[in-house]
Amino acid sequence: MHRATKIVATIGPASNTPEILLQMIQAGLDVVRLNFSHGTADDHRQRAEFVREAARQAGREVAIMADLQGPKIRVGKFENGKVLLVAGEPFILDADCELGNEQRAGLDYKDLPRDLKPGDVLLLNDGLIVLNVSRVIGNEIHTVVKIGGELSNNKGINRQGGGLSAPALTAKDMEDIRTAMSLGVDYVAVSFPKNATDMEMARQLANIAGAPFGIKPKMIAKIERAEAIPALQGILDASDGIMVARGDLAVEVGNAAVPALQKRMIRMARESNKFVITATQMMESMIYAPVPTRAEVSDVANAVLDGTDAVMLSAESAAGKYPVQTIETMAAICLEAEKSEQSELDKDFLDRTFTRIDQSIAMGALFTAYHLGAKAIVALTESGSTALWMSRHWTHVPIFALTPRVGSERAMALYRNVTSLHLDTNTNTDRDTALQQALETVVSKGYASRGDMVVLTVGEPMGQAGGTNTLKIVRVGEPY
């Protein structure tokens, strides 16, 4: 069955072999995430090569996302690897400390003392440990443990309510961008952006680093800082898509605030013609268990019903025991949720104006396919913009985007309800020949059959990005 919602999966020790990757792609994987918080440049290079080879064997393009570490603020290392913090006891975070103990811990972000004042609340290890700041003396942050527990090497630190000044792009991120471009990645995910400027800077760096390789990656803003919420529209405008990164976001704004923020972010992204990924702990129990919890099933299904383009796996596929089964399960949940999703196309189009010809053709194709009950929409596209615009509205009519550009084919792997396919054309191919080839491709792959109504869109002259200007309605098998 045609699945509209895409699946992003992180690869790591449990999944970084060509054999497992091939099984994951066959199970429904659309986009591979390389987590630059872990591993060396050579590790990522080898994994990217494995992904491309597995995709070749599977017979379809799979996109690669480079996820930058960003300014993840962490405690340092401990003499014995970990300590036990007890509620009510004092504890010091010391920027000058080399090896921590039961009384103090070092910091990898040396400017943290400048960001804090008495009364601030610090959340460590994703909020499992809570410290109240009592005073700041030089490079020492004196705290009292509110909620204790085991604290081990390099665990993360957040300030409740956000407001830490660490820049979105570190020196490591800048080097990782250069590595990612040399690998030919399709997306770059920027961690902890606070505003549009952070995303504009990241895009500029990626475009410069990608120029020798002829690539301009799509930029994804990971929304995980409290400050990003009021700046969300600006961040959307400066990005190609966003990720609802519920882990650090929940630590900063509180768990209870995240579900409503998720719905708001997905709605805003779709209204802004941007794609959106929902991430963090979606199938967490499947790291160890062969089946998800009922709550996880509902979580994935609700993200689909919210209109997310993709759902994402992290440790489940990178380090879990069941990476292939997790993707199979997630795909089945998405399919079931999509069956019950209501189309509101007519409502979506009320009070809308379209000033671009190509966007008007895209919306006309959606409206026509929906009301005529077409089997499919077939869009010939260079850049993928036509398919993106169509995918912002749900119609239950699958969209097949055919392009001669491999980069566009991979980029569209994230767009909801879009199946991207390769179309061989050349500068001498006329419009009707290209449309006929596109129709034959869709039919040969079993997506349409004789007698089915299909809506086609194309641009003339061929080969120009943003040039879609023609809509055609045909029945498969009848004279063209």
ZIBELCOR-V15319 format. One record per helix or strand of 3 or more residues. SS is the DSSP state (@ for helix, = for strand). FROM is the first residue (numbers start at 0). LEN is the number of residues. Records with the same first field share a line. If there is no record, write none. Layout:
SS=FROM-LEN, FROM-LEN
This chain:
==5-5, 30-5, 62-5, 81-4, 89-5, 120-4, 128-9, 139-8, 148-4, 155-4, 186-4, 217-6, 240-5, 274-5, 309-4, 375-5, 397-6, 417-5, 452-7, 467-8
@=17-10, 40-18, 111-4, 170-13, 195-18, 225-5, 231-7, 245-8, 254-17, 283-4, 293-13, 314-4, 322-17, 344-5, 356-16, 384-7, 405-9, 430-14
